[in-house]
Amino acid sequence: MIFFCRYYILSFLFFFLVSHIQAQQKSLSRENFLADFVFTGNNIQFNYSTLSVLKARLKNETGAYPVSTKAALGFLFSFKYQVNFNNYYSFITGPEAIIAGRNFITSFKRNDFLPALLNDFKVNGTNSYTPDLIIGLPILIEKRWLYAKTRYFFADAGICLNVSTGADFDSFSIQLMNTNHEFYNAGGTDVFANNNAKPWLSFPINIGHAWLLKNNNLFQLAICTNISFTKYVNGTYRIDIPGRILTQGKYSSSGSFIGLCLNYIFTSANYRIRKAFQNKVIESLH
């Protein structure tokens, strides 16, 4: 009989505690997680971006052979630490790796050469694509506009310290085969691709929207830009066709870009929710 009473009392207390926990959890689920749990601690974020790197600049000096450049594909990968001051402002920094592309575009008619080329030949944005790896350290301030319990707009801006891993001297050469199976060196680019081994500053600006996921982490979709006034790539280009005036000029690129950025942010909100829930349970039992 005593054993049965003890079992009954323990079962009653267990079901009471479970019911109480479920009630408290339901109450917590109605809280504004963004304001009360997500931004009350610091976050870690991972970023991936597909970029459109602004086209390299050409400045003609002699000759008039048609040459051009266009926007090039790039990528950005980063890991950042986010210090949240409050629900509306944060400090964000962390290393990032940028693959900034550039190109050189022209074309050649087979009969412009003697002996003639085997075929007409085009130098386009794909077969002239040259990537540079840039390591950056951005320092950003973020502003948020919370308009719903699980969604908000944001904008961040700041400065970024950059270092290029590009070569001291980088040469792109156009070699064309003629009908005698010999090659013409028809031109190309000769550049320095690391800002003379010196770091430089750029100015990132990002605008986007964020969603709170079911696991209480964040997903962000943003338009990202990085504006640089430094020509970290600097050199010359030339087109040399026998019997024609040499076409040459200056070739440069700043690496400025605009892109689409995907961010995943680990918020640690579940830990803070669990702690708040445990505190409420303890308070209600006293």
MOKA-V903734 format. One record per helix or strand. SS is the DSSP state (h for helix, s for strand). FROM is the first residue (numbers start at 1). LEN is the number of residues. If there is no record, write none. Layout:
ss=SS from=FROM len=LEN
ss=SS from=FROM len=LEN
This chain:
ss=h from=2 len=28
ss=h from=33 len=6
ss=s from=43 len=11
ss=s from=57 len=6
ss=s from=68 len=1
ss=s from=72 len=13
ss=s from=89 len=14
ss=s from=105 len=4
ss=h from=110 len=3
ss=s from=117 len=1
ss=s from=121 len=3
ss=s from=130 len=17
ss=s from=151 len=14
ss=s from=170 len=9
ss=s from=183 len=10
ss=h from=195 len=3
ss=s from=200 len=13
ss=s from=218 len=11
ss=s from=233 len=7
ss=s from=247 len=7
ss=s from=257 len=10
ss=h from=269 len=17
